[in-house]
Amino acid sequence: MPEIKIIDTTLRDAHQCLWATRMTTAMMLPVADRMDRAGFEAIDLMSAIQFDVCVRYLKENPWQRLRLMRQKVTRTRMQSAMRSRSLLSFDVQPDDVNFLWLECLAKNGIRRVRAIDALCDWDNVVFILRQVKALGMESVGSIVFCESPVHTDEFYARKTRELIDRADIDVMMIKDPGGLLTPDRIRTLVPALLRETRAVPLELHSHCMTGLAPLVYLEAVKLGVTQIQTSIAPLANGPAQPATQTIARNLRSMGYTVGIDDPLVDEVGEHFRRVAENEGLPLGVPMEYDQFHYAHQIPGGMLTNMKFQLQQAGLLHKFGAVLEESARVFRELGWPAMVTPFSQLVGTQAVLNVIQGERYRTVPDEVKKYALGYYGKPLAPVEPGVLDRIVANGSARIALAPPPLAPAVPAIRRKYPNLTDEERLLRCLYAGSQVDDMLASGPMRTEYYFDKPVVRLLKELAKRRNPGRVFIAKGSTRLELGPSTA
């Protein structure tokens, strides 16, 4: 039986799904060397949302994260992603900006790049994948799995052959961001794709929102998938990927070779368990099957972020209604595959419809651009009545036909003459003072410290509204807190 290769997603998709992408570089570096020696085919590290959270929330230079990880990860390829032509925002970028981004990825240590276009409009990614190979990196093409009347096995097989013929990719991946695949569907999908991939390896990426992904992985391997993406428990399951440890154990029991170092993987898992405990972050647990998930199809990372944002706005009680509305918007917009940016477009429109009480009264610019074909041709027509409301209520500044994009890199370099290309790109893609705020935060923290038990105890006590008297003693050290203490 063939060896099954594991692509690790712990440092990218796992914390995106479970920790709202809040894993810092300091949390990663202590185990980077062990992950490098664990035997993974690749380590997935950065996509658009990781760059975004680094700049806007963690105040970390994402390019510096890549460089620091490159120093630790010297034998395993680190992976990044290109989301069609959009890079970090939802707006389509000129081709030369995308090329410069790829050059910066390669220069800073990335050796494997996957490119996706959720509409399977390969005009948006063929030039990217060809440039990936020209820069000496491994190129991974992707189809985004979705359940709808238009996303048939025949559709995916045709698109797979077209992408392989046009881009000469090294690997083809089934990307299932919503965890929608079932054992029954994988039994028809994988054979249909393998008839088209031929010598190109087939890779599978899924999530555990319905609890079926571990079974889907095992069935896919039996059918001929040779590369799978997993995350290290306890940053696995839940909305994240299946657990590396469990999948490896099950595959070996079926007679397959999985060349990962189990003790090293367990050490990494224990590190992140301690980080979660130290930071009060959740750990992944297996989820029960939820049939309603197939209606809204919102992927794991977005589901976590949506709930978090509604809670911050005091609207968590609207979460169920937003999911119901997401299912309706998804259908009305012509079944766009529920992955960034389209899952965000559907979810944002659903939130607005629910909160405002009038559907499509407010239309985000990105929704109007999608309906007008700015991101590629929708796979199915937008419902006519909905399209009319989108055009009427969307911004009048958006032309009914997308304008051509002129090269932008020369102007960016003239505007920022004394900066690196990496910083130029960030300043081009982030508005206002966000990059300045990130740089002003000072040197990136690179060492992670676990709280001592007494510090953790005091932190927990501080969260209580009306603490009583607290008395702590160890040797000659005494600490007393209570109503009578100053």
Phi, psi and omega in degrees: 000148183288158173285136178262124183267141183249126171259121184277135180243009185302317186276358180234285189281329183297309181283339172297321182279323188259329185241021181052035176066026186263018174288127180271165176299322180298330177288331184277318191302323182298337182245006183299317180296319179294322177294324178297325183268001187281347177097020179286149174292323177200160176241113179284124190238313191221132166228192187302316185291330177292318175301315184297312182292322177304311184288310192276326188244313182277344182057042176245140175287114184296329177292325176293324175302315179300315183293320179294319178292325179298326178294331182266325184258100188246345183244341182254136179292132173268141187247144170231180184223150172242124181263087182054227181259015193263345182052240188270337181256185174273343182286143176289135182256152175301154184301322183291333175291318177297321178295317179296321177300314179298319178299320179291323175300312181297318182295331184260013169113356179283134181236002180214129182229128172254142179238136179232150166224114189294342177265002184055035174269093191291347173299338181278344187230344184301315181294329178292311183294324177294322178290325175305312180292322179297332179272004176085014179260158176284134183256130181237117174270159185218140162253141181261116182285139180209150176260113177195170178297338183264343184267074182265165175301320181296320177299312182294322179295317180296317181291327177296311180297320180298317182291318179297317181295322187273329187247351179053049185288160179272328183218144173247134185238139166269115179255116182244074187294337180268001183060041188267341183296142176241161176304324179294315183290325181294333180291337176260327184289312184299312177301322179297321180285320182296333175294339181257330183285325180056251184277353181278124181299147178252129185242150182233133176230124178216178181231163190257023184299329179261359181080001187264344188304318179301321177291320179299318179300312182296320179293321180297319178297318178300330182274347176128001173290132185246354180225131182226152181252125182224164174237156187277124175296139016268009173269058180213173180065198188056226176277000182270196182277165173301155184285130179306313185299315183290316180297316180299316180298316181292320179295319178296323178293339177271359177101003180272154174267131175231110190271052175250153181271103186301315180299320178296317178300318179295323177296319178296316178299320179293323177301312183287335173296317179293322177298315180299317179296318182293325186261356184070036182260151183284156174250152182285136175229152178302142182254151176282156179294135182227105182297329181296336179302330181286348177277310182270329173059026180289129183290164190300311182298319180290323180301316179296315181293321180297315179297318180299315183290321176297321179296317179298328180272003181072025184239023183300332180294347178270000188302313181298318179295325179294320177296318178299315180292326177300319179299320181289315180297319178307314180292316185293329181275006175089030174061048174295135181304133188277078175213158180306132007267353192287329176296322177292322178297313179297313183295318180295316178297322179296317178300314180298317180299319183288312185292320184278343178076004177223122187287131177062026173293319174245129183239115176301150180305320184294326178294317178296318179298318177301311183298331181267003174088016179297328183262005186122168183284124175304144183292331176223152182297143170293138181305132189306312180297322178292318179300319179299317180291322179297314181294319183289320186264348177283171183300133177291344180288343183275116180294152182290343175232135182296132179282156175292151181256125178277156175305144186236342186299316179303319180291323179296318181291326176292323182289325181236073190291334188251018182251164172286161177298326179299312180290325177302315181297317179298317181292329177291326189262346180243129183277162172065219187259016187299318179290319177299318179298320178297313182292327181288346182287351176096185182301144179293136175288126184243353178245138181251134181242130175273136179296143169289155183307321182292325177294318179297321178298315181295323177298318180292320179295325181294337180284342183282142184286316185232071181292143174276205180282134179238130180229120180236131179222137173213111184062234180271357180271127180229135177227124180231127179233139178170182183302332185269352182268147180277000000 
